[in-house]
Amino acid sequence: MVLIYSNEKNLTLEMLAKGRELADEQGKEVTVVLIGEDEADEYIQHGADKVFVAETDLKNFKVEEYTQMIANIAEKLGSETIMIGSNKDGNELAPRLAAMLNTGCVTGCTDIYFKDGELTTERVVYSGNAIAVEQFTGKPHIMTIPSKLYDPLPADSSRTGEVTKESVDYKTFPSEITNIQVMESEGVNVEAATSIVSCGRGFKNKEDTKMAEELARLLPGETLGCSRPLSADMKWFTEDHWIGLSGHKVKPKVYIAIGISGQIQHIAGMRDSDIIVAINKDPEALIFKSADYGLVGDLYEVLPKLTAAIKEKMA
Ligand SMILES: Cc1cc2nc3c(=O)[nH]c(=O)nc-3n(C[C@H](O)[C@H](O)[C@H](O)COP(=O)(O)OP(=O)(O)OC[C@H]3O[C@@H](n4cnc5c(N)ncnc54)[C@H](O)[C@@H]3O)c2cc1C
């Protein structure tokens, strides 16, 4: 049986698509675990056979207690494969779960398939320079899955399934959450964006990124992204704009990289974009290797012209 858990609904739906495929190949069932939530039917419509709703009075995610609950549910249901959403909470939970169930855990899988009848995973290692292909030596198999790797299955209102609601045992730990500080954010969701105009260190100052903003305004969603230095070092953008290995992974229809060199850590976050356009004054810049369209030139000359040309076309 394949068990799926994330405290992010979209991620659960995405994993469900892959979980369904793996379960079908083995003639098994898929169970989605919800903790303290109650919208079970939607998961059945998107491919789950069962939904296990753990009733709890815990108000917020707390890794020690949640790990025990998932471990208890996995043991109770006899789960052989456990897919955990790779977000901050899932990444804390999955290895603890593996330790508790005395098994292995592959984090940040980029592909999962059966090879010679064995579940096989792939993940990017060494900052994107190699792919590790791994198999498990014991069960259950535990994996964390990043967002945007799979598209959710279309909803099928004719699907039926079983919903179980139960409280699950856990012991309380001598730690408590005393304060939750919300991360500084401009409410931008680059992961959901269909087009992104992304700024790099080629911009000389923050004011100049307004040129990128003007281009973004012409595209659906008006979404601005950035490379790590502009968020982590210069603080021109909040972290919700940061794209790459240590930032957000995006998959828009169009990604326009302006003044970004194309280091592997940036590419790792945007390489799945449908169309990549790069503007860089260095013809040897790495970004051009990943780009579908490249504009070699000074962004201060090219960008206003590109924006004006798009405006004219749209008019
Ligand atoms: C563990 C780790 C994780 C990391 N995670 C991330 C991550 O998630 N995201 C990320 O982005 N980076 C990440 N990095 C950093 C990454 O290695 C690069 O340092 C970073 O992506 C470089 O940002 P940049 O391309 O904006 O700047 P630079 O590398 O400095 O490139 C600037 C580019 O602008 C061009 N340019 C300059 N002036 C102009 C102009 N006037 N017109 C046109 N082009 C111009 C230059 O030719 C150059 O190519 C990570 C690094 C490490 C070690």
The ligand as a Gaussian input file, in Angstrom:
#p B3LYP/6-31G(d) Opt

LIG

0 1
 C       24.542000      25.616000      -1.780000
 C       24.234000      26.749000      -2.728000
 C       22.912000      26.999000      -3.015000
 C       22.583000      28.023000      -3.903000
 N       21.290000      28.235000      -4.199000
 C       20.985000      29.164000      -5.123000
 C       19.626000      29.370000      -5.515000
 O       18.694000      28.735000      -5.005000
 N       19.375000      30.306000      -6.459000
 C       20.354000      31.043000      -7.060000
 O       20.046000      31.876000      -7.907000
 N       21.632000      30.885000      -6.679000
 C       21.964000      29.978000      -5.734000
 N       23.264000      29.839000      -5.352000
 C       24.237000      30.833000      -5.837000
 C       24.733000      30.541000      -7.262000
 O       25.843000      29.671000      -7.210000
 C       25.165000      31.829000      -7.957000
 O       26.133000      32.477000      -7.166000
 C       24.017000      32.791000      -8.217000
 O       22.964000      32.129000      -8.881000
 C       24.537000      33.932000      -9.090000
 O       23.528000      34.891000      -9.230000
 P       23.503000      35.824000     -10.512000
 O       23.476000      34.977000     -11.743000
 O       22.432000      36.814000     -10.314000
 O       24.894000      36.621000     -10.390000
 P       26.247000      36.475000     -11.180000
 O       26.729000      35.085000     -11.192000
 O       27.148000      37.516000     -10.647000
 O       25.860000      36.831000     -12.680000
 C       25.491000      38.092000     -13.120000
 C       25.345000      37.994000     -14.636000
 O       24.874000      39.220000     -15.130000
 C       25.525000      39.486000     -16.346000
 N       25.529000      40.946000     -16.515000
 C       26.219000      41.867000     -15.801000
 N       25.889000      43.114000     -16.213000
 C       24.995000      42.964000     -17.216000
 C       24.307000      43.860000     -18.049000
 N       24.451000      45.198000     -17.921000
 N       23.478000      43.360000     -18.987000
 C       23.310000      42.032000     -19.139000
 N       23.942000      41.119000     -18.370000
 C       24.759000      41.579000     -17.417000
 C       26.907000      38.920000     -16.208000
 O       27.471000      38.621000     -17.470000
 C       26.643000      37.665000     -15.375000
 O       26.440000      36.549000     -16.206000
 C       23.611000      28.826000      -4.466000
 C       24.944000      28.565000      -4.163000
 C       25.254000      27.544000      -3.294000
 C       26.690000      27.273000      -2.993000

